[in-house]
Amino acid sequence: MTDRRVMMLTGGSRGIGADIARAAQAGGWYVCLGLRDPSVQPDGVDPNHADTFAYDATDRTAEAHWVNAVVSRLGRIDALVASAGLFTGDSVLDASEDDVDTLLEVNVRAPRRLAIAAWPALQASARARVVILGSLSGKRVASKGSGLYSVSKFAAVGLAHALRHEGWESGIRATAICPGLVATEMGQTAAKGSVPADAMTQPTEVANLVMEIIGLSNTASVAEVHISSRLDGIF
């Protein structure tokens, strides 16, 4: 058991997720990291206030096992942050059905399953938070190469809105965080060398925004946050 508020975080091994883990601990949270390789804890995370669990977003039983382990060990869940994501530059017309299924499994279905498994514990918190790392690609389709990825991220943003409605009366607030290009391995892959890393949004900036949203009261709900390093239409 712990007196600290408990966050379950996917995608915490690197990039935005790792920075969220560090920012959460700096704010006094206990962080439970779902990692493909739980033996590798991200740099700067205090193991005294963190647990790692083997988590594969394509395994449809993984979320329930992970949630049960967290509740058994720590007795509470106060926030879910779905930061794990899969990028593809495949054409929406050319991608195989298997590739589409994998993209949707990681970006949409796994966060939904995690929310379902954790829902009773989140309701018990009375001030729980759910954050879905969406993307500006979940708000507009910027190019042919981002089309299929956008399909998955539109769905991820929709999931955040749906969970916001589902949890409102229980004090659960859900937010979609929608960054553009972020200086991570995924962001640099997406940019294909067109934007230098130092001209992109930095992952620490996204992490700080996530923690700012999580820290708001129940009377200051934010449905979406858009973050961009470039002049990008209305974003």
N, C-alpha and C positions, 0 to 999 in steps of 0.2 A: 504494500500500500504506500501511497505518497500523498503529502499535503499539497504538492505542486499541481498546477493544472497540467493535464496530459494531452499532448498532441500526437496524433498518428499522421505520419508523413510518408508519402511515396515519392520516389525519384530523388531521394536525399543523398545519394552517393556523390553527386557532382552538380555543377551549374547552379541554377536557381534554387533547387531543392536543398543543396548543401548550405547555401547562404541562409535559407529560411531556418534550417536547423540551428545554425549558429545564432541567428537573431532571436529565435524563440528562447534558447537557453539564456541569452543575455537578458531576456525579459522575465526570467524565472520559471520557464516552462520545463517540464519533463518531456523529452521527445522520444517517440517510438518510431524507428526507421524501418520501413519495409524495403529490403534491398535484395537484388538478385544474388549478391554475394555478401551475406551478413558478417563475414569475417573482416571485411574492409570498411572501417568506420571513417567517415569524412574527416579531414583535418580540422582541428579547432573545435571539435565536439567533445564535451566533457563526458567520459563514459560513466561517471558517477550519477549523471542525470540523463541518461539515454539508454535505450535498449535497441538492439538490432534483431530483426526477424527475417528469415528467408521468405521472400515474397516474389512470386511470378504472376504478373498481371494477366497472363493468358491461362492460368490455372483457375477454373471457376470455383474451386473449393478453397482457394487460398485466403480470401478475405474473411470468411467465417472463422477459419483456424486462427488467423492473426488476431482478430478482435477478441476471440475467446481467451487467447493467451494474455492479451493486454489487460482485460477486465479481471482475469484470475490473479494476475501479478500485482496490478496497480489499483484496481477497484474503481476506475473511472475513465471516461474519455470526454474531453472538453472541446476538442477541435479535430477536424479532419482536413488535411491539406493534400489534394491530389495534384502533385507536381510531375509525376512520371508522365512522359509523353513520347510518342513515336512520330517522326517526320518522314514523309515520302514526297519525292518530286515526280512520282509516277502520274501519268495522264489519267484523268477520270474515265476516259474511254478505253485506255489500254491496260490498266491494272487488272490482274487476275482476281477472281472471286476470293481466293485464299488470302491475297495481299490486302484486299479491302476488309475482309473479316478480321485480320490481325490488327489493322489500323483502328478499326472501331472497337475491338476488344480492349486494347490498351487505353485509348483516348476517351472512351465513353462508357463501355459496359463495366469495366473494372471499377471506376469511381462510383458508378451506380451500385454495384454489389457491395462495395465497401461501406457506402452510406446505409444500405439496407441492414447489413450485419451490425453496424455500430448504432443504429437508430435508438434502441432502448436506452443505451448508455448516454447518448447525446440528450435525449429527453430528460433523463434524470439530472443532467447538469443544470438545466433551467437557463443557462446562458452559453449555449454551445455555438460553435461556429463551423461552417463548412466552406472551404475555399477550393474552387476548381480553377486550375491554371488553364485558361483558354488561350486565346490569341487574337490579335487583330485579324488573323485569317478566319476567325470565327465571326467576324463582323462584315467582311467584304472579301471578294475573290480578287486578289491583286494581279494574278497572272495565270496562264494556262498551267504552268508548272506547280502552282500552289493549289490548284483546284480540288484535288482529292483530299489533300490535307485540310483544306477549308471545310469540306463536307463534314469531316470528323470534328472539327473545332466548332462549327456551327452547332452541332449536336451537343458538344460539351458545354457550351454557353447555355443552351436550352436546358440542359440537365441542372445547371446551377439555379436557373430561374424556377424550375419545377420543384427542386428541393427547398427553395426559399418559401414557396407556397405551402409545401407539405409540413414544414417545421415551424411556421410562424407562431401558432398558438402555444407551442411548447418552448418558446424562447430560443429556437434554433434560427440563426441568421446565416444565409448562404450568399456567397459573392462569386462572380466570375471575374478573374483577373486576366486582362487581355493585353499583353505586351506585343509590340512589333518585334523587330530584330533585337535580340539580346546577345551580348558577347559571351556566348557559350558555344560548345562544340556544335550543338544543333543549329544555333543561329548562324554560325559561320558556314555550315553546310548549306543552309537555305540561301544565304547571300551569294554563294558561289564566287567569292572574291570581289564582289561589286562594292562592298562596304567594309572598311577596316574595322577591327574590333573596337578600337578606341572611339569610333564614331557611333557605336551602337549603345543602347541602354545597357547599363551594367547590372549584373545579377543582384548585387547588393541593393541596388535601388528598388528592384522588384520585391526583394525580401522585406525591405523596410516598409514598403507599402502594404504587403500582406499582413505584417504584424500591426501596422496602424489600423487596418480594417478590423482585424480580430479584436483589437483593444477597445473598439467603440461599444457604447452601451446598446441595449436592445431598442432604444428609441432613436438610434442613428444608423439604421440599416442602409447599406450601400449595395445595390444589385449588381453593378458592374463598375470596373475601373479600366480605363483605356490608357495605355502608355506607349508613346512612340518617340523615337529619336529623330524622326524625319517629318517633314510636312506631308501629311498623308490624308488628303481630303478632309473630312470632318474630324478625323482622329489626330 
